Amino acid sequence: MAKIGLFYGSTSGDTLKASEMIAAEFEDGVVELHDVRKASAEDLNGYDAFIFGTSTWHWGGLQDEWAVFEEELGAEQIKGKKVALFGLGDQKNYPENFVDGIGLLGKKVKSLGALVVGHWPTEGYDFVASQAVAGEAFLGLALDQDNQSDQTPDRIHKWVTLLKQQLL
Ligand SMILES: Cc1cc2nc3c(=O)[nH]c(=O)nc-3n(C[C@H](O)[C@H](O)[C@H](O)COP(=O)(O)O)c2cc1C
């Protein structure tokens, strides 16, 4: 059975909740959750693929603990692996930096040789600019618990359905 490491950073609990919902969509035992606040570089060992989740803070910055853990990511664990990204943000109050964290993590893992899968359409969101947009789509799943929490379960279900084809 393939093993996926899901690493998340969450300041007020939204990304944690989304991480648990994502893990629950897979078969039992496939996804292991790691809070980057407590994770070390060794925790990245032994996975076939990764899911990285971050919220965006400080007008376009990575979640605080991700900003620290990002430095631990090394090509030896990431190179050649598939990585799916998701991010929490607030399109109403931060329309010019909506889910920028997805873009920041995407840049990092690509620079380490990862293949980013699980791109997500931008339809259904109302924002001005985002570092998470690559071409026509977000680089990963964008979630907005502040303004569109009712859509989160459906978005997660559809995204994980896609990941079961693209990530595994
Ligand atoms: C001070 C502050 C700055 C924020 N900056 C951004 C931002 O630049 N872009 C964005 O999309 N969301 C921003 N947010 C919204 C959070 O990312 C959002 O509330 C998210 O759900 C928090 O998730 P977490 O509890 O997992 O950290 C900001 C929120 C606060 C309070």
Ligand as a Chemical Component Dictionary entry (heavy atoms), coordinates in Angstrom:
data_LIG
# 
_chem_comp.id                   LIG 
_chem_comp.type                 NON-POLYMER 
_chem_comp.pdbx_formal_charge   0 
_chem_comp.three_letter_code    LIG 
# 
loop_
_chem_comp_atom.comp_id 
_chem_comp_atom.atom_id 
_chem_comp_atom.alt_atom_id 
_chem_comp_atom.type_symbol 
_chem_comp_atom.charge 
_chem_comp_atom.model_Cartn_x 
_chem_comp_atom.model_Cartn_y 
_chem_comp_atom.model_Cartn_z 
_chem_comp_atom.pdbx_ordinal 
LIG C1  C1  C 0 -3.340 38.886 10.098 1  
LIG C2  C2  C 0 -3.842 37.906 9.044  2  
LIG C3  C3  C 0 -3.230 37.876 7.823  3  
LIG C4  C4  C 0 -3.707 37.019 6.806  4  
LIG N1  N1  N 0 -3.138 37.056 5.557  5  
LIG C5  C5  C 0 -3.694 36.345 4.556  6  
LIG C6  C6  C 0 -3.199 36.468 3.216  7  
LIG O1  O1  O 0 -2.248 37.180 2.920  8  
LIG N2  N2  N 0 -3.811 35.729 2.230  9  
LIG C7  C7  C 0 -4.880 34.909 2.487  10 
LIG O2  O2  O 0 -5.397 34.279 1.560  11 
LIG N3  N3  N 0 -5.360 34.772 3.760  12 
LIG C8  C8  C 0 -4.817 35.465 4.790  13 
LIG N4  N4  N 0 -5.303 35.335 6.067  14 
LIG C9  C9  C 0 -6.430 34.397 6.307  15 
LIG C10 C10 C 0 -5.988 33.024 6.875  16 
LIG O3  O3  O 0 -5.090 32.370 6.016  17 
LIG C11 C11 C 0 -7.240 32.155 7.050  18 
LIG O4  O4  O 0 -8.040 32.679 8.090  19 
LIG C12 C12 C 0 -6.949 30.683 7.300  20 
LIG O5  O5  O 0 -8.169 29.965 7.309  21 
LIG C13 C13 C 0 -6.192 30.422 8.600  22 
LIG O6  O6  O 0 -5.869 29.046 8.643  23 
LIG P1  P1  P 0 -5.097 28.361 9.873  24 
LIG O7  O7  O 0 -6.009 28.475 11.063 25 
LIG O8  O8  O 0 -4.894 26.963 9.477  26 
LIG O9  O9  O 0 -3.799 29.097 10.066 27 
LIG C14 C14 C 0 -4.818 36.176 7.070  28 
LIG C15 C15 C 0 -5.409 36.204 8.352  29 
LIG C16 C16 C 0 -4.947 37.054 9.318  30 
LIG C17 C17 C 0 -5.664 37.082 10.654 31 
# 
loop_
_chem_comp_bond.comp_id 
_chem_comp_bond.atom_id_1 
_chem_comp_bond.atom_id_2 
_chem_comp_bond.value_order 
_chem_comp_bond.pdbx_ordinal 
LIG C1  C2  SING 1  
LIG C2  C3  SING 2  
LIG C2  C16 DOUB 3  
LIG C3  C4  DOUB 4  
LIG C4  N1  SING 5  
LIG C4  C14 SING 6  
LIG N1  C5  DOUB 7  
LIG C5  C6  SING 8  
LIG C5  C8  SING 9  
LIG C6  O1  DOUB 10 
LIG C6  N2  SING 11 
LIG N2  C7  SING 12 
LIG C7  O2  DOUB 13 
LIG C7  N3  SING 14 
LIG N3  C8  DOUB 15 
LIG C8  N4  SING 16 
LIG N4  C9  SING 17 
LIG N4  C14 SING 18 
LIG C9  C10 SING 19 
LIG C10 O3  SING 20 
LIG C10 C11 SING 21 
LIG C11 O4  SING 22 
LIG C11 C12 SING 23 
LIG C12 O5  SING 24 
LIG C12 C13 SING 25 
LIG C13 O6  SING 26 
LIG O6  P1  SING 27 
LIG P1  O7  DOUB 28 
LIG P1  O8  SING 29 
LIG P1  O9  SING 30 
LIG C14 C15 DOUB 31 
LIG C15 C16 SING 32 
LIG C16 C17 SING 33 
# 
